[in-house]
Amino acid sequence: MAKLYMIPTTLGDTTIERVLPPDLTLLISSLPVFIVENIRTARRFLKKVNPAIVIDDLVFFELNQHTEKKDIIRFLEPNQKGLDIGIISEAGCPGIADPGAEVVRIAHTKSIQVVPLVGPSSILLALMASGMSGQNFAFNGYLPIKNPEKLQQIKLLEKRMQTEGQTQIFIEAPYRNAQLLDSLLQYCEPETMLCIAADITLDTEFIRAKPISFWKTNIPDIQKRPTIFMIGKI
């Protein structure tokens, strides 16, 4: 039976060999159909994996926040005809903070075998390097942009971290990183631990966990850099 492969991608401009296992190259080269967030970047990734891949021979379906459910169901039709399909995210692991999860959900309803492949997840890599609890954690996605909702959410996550010992993980659009960091420094308690993990797996990687009181006088330059934020206990 044909399968649905979850294909991780690099988190930035790194070599394939640095973050993806060799067997992945062979598998990707054999797939005829792909469901992707962005066709242009997916094509670039595939040529990076294997320059010999003939892009024009492949079928692409684009999946983003504007894709309707009826279209997602259609994307899986080649699978019903015996063709393997690969899902490619813009960065990292598909299905994690990514619209690919909806494809997987539908695949399970159709009894299609879903195969997750090994590769980098910025969320898990940041958690591994934070020193915070990996036994009890929550990924919260994006926080509200404006107050009072943002303030309320930050306070809620901080309280959950304090009372349950649960590491709270969240992200922001890179161009709003500075604003989010400013809010965390303003609203969190001085002793709350904050881990900032930027450019994970890149040569410019920055991962550091310190109290809010430290960050107030040591603000890193993370604007426009893919960043994971975490508050927790060390």
C-alpha positions as CSV (number, residue, x, y, z in Angstrom):
1,M,0.0,0.0,0.0
2,A,1.2,3.5,-0.8
3,K,2.4,5.7,2.1
4,L,2.4,9.2,3.2
5,Y,5.9,10.3,4.3
6,M,6.5,13.3,6.6
7,I,9.8,14.8,5.3
8,P,11.8,17.2,7.6
9,T,13.7,20.0,6.0
10,T,16.6,22.1,7.1
11,L,15.9,25.0,9.5
12,G,17.9,27.4,7.5
13,D,20.9,27.6,5.1
14,T,22.7,24.5,6.4
15,T,23.9,21.5,4.4
16,I,21.6,18.5,4.1
17,E,24.3,16.2,5.5
18,R,24.4,18.2,8.8
19,V,20.8,17.5,9.9
20,L,19.3,14.8,7.7
21,P,20.2,11.1,7.5
22,P,21.6,9.8,4.2
23,D,18.7,7.4,3.6
24,L,16.4,10.3,3.4
25,T,18.0,11.4,0.1
26,L,17.2,8.1,-1.5
27,L,13.6,8.1,-0.3
28,I,12.9,11.7,-1.4
29,S,14.4,11.0,-4.8
30,S,11.9,8.1,-5.3
31,L,8.7,10.1,-4.5
32,P,6.5,11.3,-7.4
33,V,4.1,13.5,-5.5
34,F,4.6,16.2,-2.8
35,I,2.3,18.3,-0.6
36,V,4.1,21.5,0.4
37,E,3.6,24.8,2.0
38,N,5.4,26.7,-0.8
39,I,6.2,25.1,-4.2
40,R,9.1,27.4,-4.9
41,T,11.0,26.7,-1.7
42,A,10.1,23.0,-1.9
43,R,11.6,22.7,-5.3
44,R,14.7,24.4,-4.0
45,F,15.0,22.0,-1.1
46,L,14.5,19.0,-3.4
47,K,17.3,20.1,-5.7
48,K,19.5,20.7,-2.7
49,V,18.8,17.1,-1.5
50,N,19.5,15.6,-4.9
51,P,20.6,17.9,-7.9
52,A,19.7,15.0,-10.2
53,I,16.0,15.2,-9.4
54,V,13.9,16.2,-12.4
55,I,11.5,18.7,-10.9
56,D,9.3,18.9,-13.9
57,D,8.4,15.2,-13.5
58,L,7.0,15.8,-10.0
59,V,3.5,16.7,-8.9
60,F,3.0,19.4,-6.3
61,F,0.0,20.4,-4.2
62,E,0.3,23.6,-2.2
63,L,-1.0,23.5,1.4
64,N,-1.3,26.7,3.5
65,Q,-3.8,28.6,5.7
66,H,-6.0,29.3,2.6
67,T,-6.3,25.7,1.5
68,E,-9.9,24.3,1.8
69,K,-10.6,20.9,3.3
70,K,-12.1,19.6,0.1
71,D,-8.8,20.4,-1.7
72,I,-6.7,18.6,1.0
73,I,-8.8,15.4,0.4
74,R,-8.0,15.7,-3.3
75,F,-4.3,16.0,-2.5
76,L,-4.4,12.4,-1.2
77,E,-6.0,10.9,-4.3
78,P,-2.6,9.8,-5.9
79,N,-2.1,7.8,-2.7
80,Q,-5.3,5.9,-3.4
81,K,-3.9,5.1,-6.8
82,G,-0.8,3.5,-5.4
83,L,1.6,6.5,-5.4
84,D,3.7,7.5,-2.4
85,I,3.4,11.1,-1.3
86,G,5.8,13.3,0.7
87,I,4.8,16.2,2.9
88,I,7.3,19.1,3.1
89,S,7.1,22.0,5.6
90,E,8.8,25.3,5.1
91,A,11.3,24.4,7.8
92,G,11.7,21.6,10.2
93,C,9.2,18.8,10.8
94,P,5.9,18.8,9.0
95,G,2.8,18.6,11.2
96,I,4.6,20.4,14.1
97,A,3.4,24.0,14.2
98,D,2.5,23.4,10.5
99,P,-0.7,22.9,8.4
100,G,0.5,19.4,7.4
101,A,-1.3,18.0,10.5
102,E,-4.6,18.3,8.7
103,V,-3.4,16.1,5.8
104,V,-2.3,13.5,8.3
105,R,-5.6,13.6,10.1
106,I,-7.4,12.9,6.9
107,A,-4.9,10.2,5.9
108,H,-5.7,8.3,9.1
109,T,-9.5,8.4,8.2
110,K,-8.6,6.8,4.9
111,S,-6.3,4.2,6.5
112,I,-3.2,5.5,4.7
113,Q,0.0,4.6,6.5
114,V,1.8,7.7,7.8
115,V,5.6,7.5,8.1
116,P,7.4,10.2,10.1
117,L,11.0,10.6,9.1
118,V,14.0,11.7,11.3
119,G,15.0,15.4,11.0
120,P,15.4,18.6,12.9
121,S,12.6,20.2,15.0
122,S,13.5,23.6,16.3
123,I,11.0,23.1,19.2
124,L,12.5,19.9,20.5
125,L,16.1,21.0,19.9
126,A,15.5,24.2,21.8
127,L,13.9,22.2,24.7
128,M,16.8,19.7,24.7
129,A,19.3,22.6,25.1
130,S,17.3,24.7,27.6
131,G,17.8,22.7,30.8
132,M,14.1,23.0,31.4
133,S,11.7,20.2,32.0
134,G,11.3,17.8,29.1
135,Q,9.0,15.6,31.2
136,N,6.2,18.2,31.3
137,F,6.0,20.9,28.6
138,A,3.5,22.6,26.3
139,F,3.9,24.2,23.0
140,N,1.6,27.2,22.8
141,G,2.3,28.5,19.2
142,Y,2.0,32.2,18.8
143,L,1.0,34.5,21.6
144,P,-1.6,37.3,21.0
145,I,-0.1,40.3,19.3
146,K,-1.9,43.0,21.3
147,N,-2.7,43.8,24.9
148,P,-4.5,43.0,27.1
149,E,-4.7,39.6,25.6
150,K,-0.9,39.2,25.3
151,L,-0.3,40.3,28.9
152,Q,-3.0,37.8,30.1
153,Q,-1.5,35.0,28.1
154,I,2.0,35.6,29.4
155,K,0.8,35.7,33.0
156,L,-1.2,32.5,32.5
157,L,1.8,30.6,31.1
158,E,4.0,31.9,33.8
159,K,1.6,30.8,36.5
160,R,1.3,27.4,34.9
161,M,5.0,27.1,34.9
162,Q,5.2,28.0,38.5
163,T,2.4,25.8,39.8
164,E,2.7,22.8,37.6
165,G,6.4,22.9,36.7
166,Q,5.4,22.8,33.1
167,T,7.9,24.3,30.6
168,Q,6.0,26.8,28.3
169,I,7.2,27.0,24.7
170,F,6.1,29.6,22.2
171,I,7.2,31.4,19.0
172,E,6.7,34.6,17.2
173,A,7.1,35.9,13.6
174,P,10.8,36.8,13.4
175,Y,10.1,40.4,12.6
176,R,8.2,40.7,15.9
177,N,10.7,38.9,18.1
178,A,11.9,42.2,19.7
179,Q,8.4,43.2,20.7
180,L,7.7,39.8,22.3
181,L,10.9,39.8,24.2
182,D,10.2,43.3,25.5
183,S,6.8,42.1,26.7
184,L,8.3,39.2,28.5
185,L,10.8,41.4,30.2
186,Q,8.1,43.8,31.2
187,Y,5.5,41.4,32.5
188,C,7.3,38.3,33.8
189,E,8.7,38.1,37.3
190,P,12.5,38.8,37.6
191,E,13.3,35.2,38.8
192,T,11.4,33.5,36.0
193,M,13.8,31.6,33.7
194,L,13.6,32.5,30.0
195,C,15.4,30.5,27.3
196,I,16.0,32.1,24.0
197,A,17.0,29.8,21.1
198,A,17.6,31.5,17.8
199,D,19.0,30.2,14.5
200,I,19.0,26.6,15.6
201,T,21.4,24.3,13.7
202,L,22.9,27.4,11.8
203,D,26.4,28.7,12.3
204,T,24.9,31.7,14.1
205,E,23.0,29.5,16.6
206,F,22.3,31.2,19.9
207,I,20.7,29.3,22.9
208,R,20.8,30.6,26.4
209,A,18.7,30.2,29.5
210,K,18.8,33.0,32.2
211,P,16.4,34.7,34.6
212,I,14.4,37.6,33.3
213,S,16.5,39.9,35.5
214,F,19.6,38.9,33.5
215,W,17.9,39.5,30.1
216,K,16.8,43.0,31.1
217,T,20.4,44.2,30.9
218,N,21.6,41.7,28.3
219,I,19.2,41.9,25.4
220,P,20.3,39.7,22.4
221,D,19.9,40.7,18.8
222,I,17.2,38.3,17.7
223,Q,15.1,40.5,15.4
224,K,14.3,38.7,12.1
225,R,15.9,35.4,13.3
226,P,13.8,32.3,13.7
227,T,13.5,32.0,17.5
228,I,12.0,29.7,20.1
229,F,11.0,31.2,23.5
230,M,10.6,29.2,26.7
231,I,9.9,29.9,30.3
232,G,10.4,27.2,32.9
233,K,12.4,26.0,35.8
234,I,16.0,24.9,35.8
